[in-house]
Every structure is written in C-alpha cells, then in structure tokens.
Amino acid sequence: MTELLPSGKFTIDDVAKKLGYSKQTLQRKLSSENTTFQKQLNSTREVLALNYLQNTDMTTSDIAYLLGYQEFNSFLRAFSI
C-alpha cells in the first residue's frame, strides 16, 4: 500500500491486483484478521505521516499529497485530535 499511495492508485482493487488477489479474496483475508481495507489504509497513512513529519523537512501539504489526500483539509481532519 505504501508504494501505491503516491501514485493515487490505492483502492482495494488496486491493492488486490498488486498482491495477486481478487478483491473478494483480499476482503476475506482482511476479515479473517478482524480488519478492513479502510482501517489498514488509515493505519498506513498514519504511520507514514508520522514518519514524514518526524524525519523529513517536507511540508504538510506535500505529505498530504504523498498520502493520497485530494485536499489538504482532508489530511488535517484525518489527523486532528
């Protein structure tokens, strides 16, 4: 998923294809782990955002773009407490 975020191709279909699974198989595997695609996407974005903020001098706008947020405000809402 980390490879696909900057490309903008990070839907469940894109990830399943990259892994060599069908969408249904990926959903079953995630379900068996008591998670969902959206939860994994959010978690990946959070880990990457923290890493970028702590270890780079990138702007928050650049980070939002790399994480696949269409709008900067969406990035801010996702990480506001």
ZAKE-264101 format. One line per field, with one value per atom (N, C-alpha, C): residue number from 1; residue in three letters; atom name; x, z, y. Coordinates in nm, 3 decimals. Each point is the difference from the previous one (the first is absolute). Layout:
N
i NUM_...
aa ALA_...
at CA_...
east X_...
up Z_...
north Y_...
// end
This chain:
81
i 1_1_1_2_2_2_3_3_3_4_4_4_5_5_5_6_6_6_7_7_7_8_8_8_9_9_9_10_10_10_11_11_11_12_12_12_13_13_13_14_14_14_15_15_15_16_16_16_17_17_17_18_18_18_19_19_19_20_20_20_21_21_21_22_22_22_23_23_23_24_24_24_25_25_25_26_26_26_27_27_27_28_28_28_29_29_29_30_30_30_31_31_31_32_32_32_33_33_33_34_34_34_35_35_35_36_36_36_37_37_37_38_38_38_39_39_39_40_40_40_41_41_41_42_42_42_43_43_43_44_44_44_45_45_45_46_46_46_47_47_47_48_48_48_49_49_49_50_50_50_51_51_51_52_52_52_53_53_53_54_54_54_55_55_55_56_56_56_57_57_57_58_58_58_59_59_59_60_60_60_61_61_61_62_62_62_63_63_63_64_64_64_65_65_65_66_66_66_67_67_67_68_68_68_69_69_69_70_70_70_71_71_71_72_72_72_73_73_73_74_74_74_75_75_75_76_76_76_77_77_77_78_78_78_79_79_79_80_80_80_81_81_81
aa MET_MET_MET_THR_THR_THR_GLU_GLU_GLU_LEU_LEU_LEU_LEU_LEU_LEU_PRO_PRO_PRO_SER_SER_SER_GLY_GLY_GLY_LYS_LYS_LYS_PHE_PHE_PHE_THR_THR_THR_ILE_ILE_ILE_ASP_ASP_ASP_ASP_ASP_ASP_VAL_VAL_VAL_ALA_ALA_ALA_LYS_LYS_LYS_LYS_LYS_LYS_LEU_LEU_LEU_GLY_GLY_GLY_TYR_TYR_TYR_SER_SER_SER_LYS_LYS_LYS_GLN_GLN_GLN_THR_THR_THR_LEU_LEU_LEU_GLN_GLN_GLN_ARG_ARG_ARG_LYS_LYS_LYS_LEU_LEU_LEU_SER_SER_SER_SER_SER_SER_GLU_GLU_GLU_ASN_ASN_ASN_THR_THR_THR_THR_THR_THR_PHE_PHE_PHE_GLN_GLN_GLN_LYS_LYS_LYS_GLN_GLN_GLN_LEU_LEU_LEU_ASN_ASN_ASN_SER_SER_SER_THR_THR_THR_ARG_ARG_ARG_GLU_GLU_GLU_VAL_VAL_VAL_LEU_LEU_LEU_ALA_ALA_ALA_LEU_LEU_LEU_ASN_ASN_ASN_TYR_TYR_TYR_LEU_LEU_LEU_GLN_GLN_GLN_ASN_ASN_ASN_THR_THR_THR_ASP_ASP_ASP_MET_MET_MET_THR_THR_THR_THR_THR_THR_SER_SER_SER_ASP_ASP_ASP_ILE_ILE_ILE_ALA_ALA_ALA_TYR_TYR_TYR_LEU_LEU_LEU_LEU_LEU_LEU_GLY_GLY_GLY_TYR_TYR_TYR_GLN_GLN_GLN_GLU_GLU_GLU_PHE_PHE_PHE_ASN_ASN_ASN_SER_SER_SER_PHE_PHE_PHE_LEU_LEU_LEU_ARG_ARG_ARG_ALA_ALA_ALA_PHE_PHE_PHE_SER_SER_SER_ILE_ILE_ILE
at N_CA_C_N_CA_C_N_CA_C_N_CA_C_N_CA_C_N_CA_C_N_CA_C_N_CA_C_N_CA_C_N_CA_C_N_CA_C_N_CA_C_N_CA_C_N_CA_C_N_CA_C_N_CA_C_N_CA_C_N_CA_C_N_CA_C_N_CA_C_N_CA_C_N_CA_C_N_CA_C_N_CA_C_N_CA_C_N_CA_C_N_CA_C_N_CA_C_N_CA_C_N_CA_C_N_CA_C_N_CA_C_N_CA_C_N_CA_C_N_CA_C_N_CA_C_N_CA_C_N_CA_C_N_CA_C_N_CA_C_N_CA_C_N_CA_C_N_CA_C_N_CA_C_N_CA_C_N_CA_C_N_CA_C_N_CA_C_N_CA_C_N_CA_C_N_CA_C_N_CA_C_N_CA_C_N_CA_C_N_CA_C_N_CA_C_N_CA_C_N_CA_C_N_CA_C_N_CA_C_N_CA_C_N_CA_C_N_CA_C_N_CA_C_N_CA_C_N_CA_C_N_CA_C_N_CA_C_N_CA_C_N_CA_C_N_CA_C_N_CA_C_N_CA_C_N_CA_C_N_CA_C_N_CA_C_N_CA_C_N_CA_C_N_CA_C_N_CA_C_N_CA_C
east 0.082_-0.082_0.088_0.112_0.086_0.053_0.017_0.047_-0.109_-0.125_-0.110_-0.054_0.017_-0.057_0.045_0.128_0.040_-0.051_-0.026_-0.047_-0.148_-0.071_-0.143_-0.081_0.067_-0.068_0.005_-0.087_0.004_-0.138_-0.085_-0.130_0.019_-0.102_0.010_0.028_-0.056_0.026_0.147_0.058_0.140_0.092_-0.030_0.083_-0.014_-0.122_-0.021_0.078_-0.007_0.072_0.151_0.052_0.144_0.043_-0.089_0.030_-0.029_-0.066_-0.034_-0.126_-0.087_-0.127_-0.116_-0.115_-0.122_-0.043_-0.087_-0.052_-0.067_-0.077_-0.071_0.096_0.106_0.098_0.069_0.036_0.063_-0.096_-0.126_-0.098_-0.015_-0.001_-0.010_0.121_0.119_0.123_0.000_-0.040_-0.005_-0.105_-0.113_-0.107_0.046_0.077_0.049_0.098_0.056_0.090_-0.074_-0.134_-0.085_0.035_0.021_0.028_-0.067_0.011_-0.056_0.107_-0.028_0.091_0.013_-0.112_0.003_0.082_-0.011_0.079_0.149_0.035_0.140_0.053_-0.083_0.039_0.025_-0.092_0.016_0.124_0.024_0.117_0.129_0.005_0.118_0.026_-0.106_0.014_0.053_-0.051_0.044_0.148_0.042_0.141_0.091_-0.038_0.081_0.001_-0.114_-0.006_0.093_-0.005_0.088_0.146_0.031_0.138_0.046_-0.083_0.037_0.016_-0.090_0.006_0.124_0.038_0.113_0.135_0.003_0.129_0.030_-0.087_0.027_-0.031_0.036_-0.035_-0.110_-0.077_-0.110_-0.110_-0.068_-0.113_-0.119_-0.093_-0.119_-0.082_0.004_-0.070_0.061_0.133_0.067_-0.031_-0.002_-0.032_-0.143_-0.092_-0.140_-0.010_0.071_-0.001_0.056_0.114_0.062_-0.089_-0.082_-0.087_-0.133_-0.015_-0.118_-0.122_0.018_-0.114_-0.027_-0.126_-0.039_0.011_-0.030_0.003_0.078_0.072_0.080_-0.088_-0.121_-0.089_-0.042_-0.010_-0.031_0.113_0.122_0.116_-0.005_-0.027_-0.007_-0.110_-0.117_-0.110_0.035_0.071_0.035_0.094_0.080_0.101_-0.023_-0.115_-0.029_-0.057_0.031_-0.044_-0.126
up 0.000_0.000_0.000_0.068_0.007_-0.138_-0.087_-0.135_-0.085_0.029_-0.083_0.038_0.124_0.045_-0.085_-0.023_-0.079_-0.144_-0.052_-0.138_-0.013_0.113_-0.004_-0.032_-0.013_-0.033_0.122_0.097_0.124_0.044_-0.098_0.033_0.036_0.054_0.035_-0.125_-0.113_-0.125_-0.039_0.016_-0.034_0.089_0.129_0.095_-0.023_-0.022_-0.027_-0.124_-0.103_-0.124_0.025_0.073_0.031_0.078_0.087_0.081_-0.073_-0.114_-0.076_0.050_0.067_0.052_-0.074_0.011_-0.041_0.115_-0.031_0.104_0.111_-0.038_0.098_0.090_-0.057_0.079_0.099_-0.044_0.091_0.113_-0.033_0.103_0.100_-0.048_0.090_0.091_-0.056_0.081_0.107_-0.037_0.097_0.108_-0.043_0.095_0.099_-0.047_0.089_0.103_-0.028_0.093_0.080_-0.010_0.070_-0.035_-0.127_-0.046_-0.135_-0.050_-0.130_-0.081_-0.126_-0.086_0.048_0.035_0.043_0.128_0.093_0.122_-0.032_-0.090_-0.037_-0.075_-0.085_-0.072_0.099_0.094_0.099_0.086_0.038_0.082_-0.077_-0.124_-0.083_-0.017_-0.026_-0.015_0.130_0.113_0.128_0.025_-0.021_0.021_-0.092_-0.127_-0.096_0.032_0.039_0.034_0.116_0.104_0.115_-0.040_-0.082_-0.046_-0.080_-0.093_-0.081_0.085_0.096_0.086_0.089_0.049_0.092_-0.069_-0.120_-0.062_-0.131_-0.040_-0.123_0.024_-0.095_0.008_-0.100_-0.039_-0.095_0.066_-0.082_0.051_0.023_0.083_0.023_-0.128_-0.086_-0.129_-0.086_-0.002_-0.076_0.058_0.132_0.066_-0.034_0.008_-0.034_-0.142_-0.092_-0.139_-0.012_0.064_-0.007_0.059_0.097_0.064_-0.072_-0.111_-0.084_0.039_0.081_0.034_-0.114_-0.040_-0.109_0.043_0.126_0.051_0.130_0.021_0.120_0.125_-0.008_0.117_0.039_-0.096_0.031_0.082_-0.035_0.075_0.143_0.014_0.133_0.085_-0.058_0.073_0.043_-0.085_0.031_0.120_0.020_0.106_0.114_0.001_0.113_0.114_0.120_0.120_0.054
north -0.118_0.118_0.125_-0.006_0.118_0.037_-0.097_0.028_0.065_-0.034_0.045_0.137_0.042_0.128_0.119_0.019_0.118_-0.002_-0.119_-0.008_0.033_0.001_0.026_-0.123_-0.114_-0.125_-0.092_0.030_-0.076_-0.048_-0.026_-0.058_-0.146_-0.061_-0.142_-0.083_0.040_-0.071_0.010_0.120_0.021_-0.084_0.000_-0.075_-0.150_-0.047_-0.142_-0.044_0.081_-0.033_-0.005_0.097_0.004_-0.124_-0.049_-0.119_-0.131_0.010_-0.120_-0.070_0.076_-0.054_0.064_-0.065_0.067_0.091_0.092_0.090_-0.080_-0.100_-0.082_-0.077_-0.053_-0.074_0.093_0.118_0.096_0.036_0.024_0.033_-0.114_-0.123_-0.117_-0.009_0.020_-0.006_0.109_0.119_0.110_-0.029_-0.052_-0.034_-0.107_-0.096_-0.105_0.055_0.118_0.068_0.108_-0.002_0.097_0.145_0.023_0.136_0.021_0.121_0.035_0.073_0.013_0.073_0.145_0.063_0.140_0.016_-0.092_0.006_-0.011_-0.088_-0.018_0.123_0.057_0.121_0.113_0.019_0.106_-0.021_-0.123_-0.032_0.027_-0.041_0.023_0.150_0.074_0.145_0.063_-0.046_0.056_-0.027_-0.123_-0.036_0.082_0.009_0.075_0.149_0.055_0.143_0.031_-0.081_0.022_-0.010_-0.097_-0.017_0.122_0.044_0.116_0.125_0.019_0.119_0.000_-0.117_-0.009_-0.008_-0.054_-0.032_0.072_0.092_0.074_0.147_0.081_0.142_0.034_-0.103_0.022_0.082_0.077_0.077_-0.093_0.044_-0.081_-0.015_0.099_-0.011_-0.110_-0.008_-0.105_-0.138_-0.009_-0.126_-0.042_0.093_-0.030_-0.054_0.062_-0.045_-0.142_-0.025_-0.133_-0.109_0.037_-0.098_-0.016_0.070_-0.020_0.081_0.104_0.084_0.097_0.007_0.089_0.146_0.026_0.136_0.005_0.107_0.017_-0.005_0.058_-0.002_-0.141_-0.090_-0.139_-0.064_0.034_-0.047_0.054_0.127_0.060_-0.063_-0.022_-0.063_-0.143_-0.071_-0.139_-0.009_0.103_-0.007_0.099_0.064_0.089_-0.081_0.046_-0.074_0.062
// end
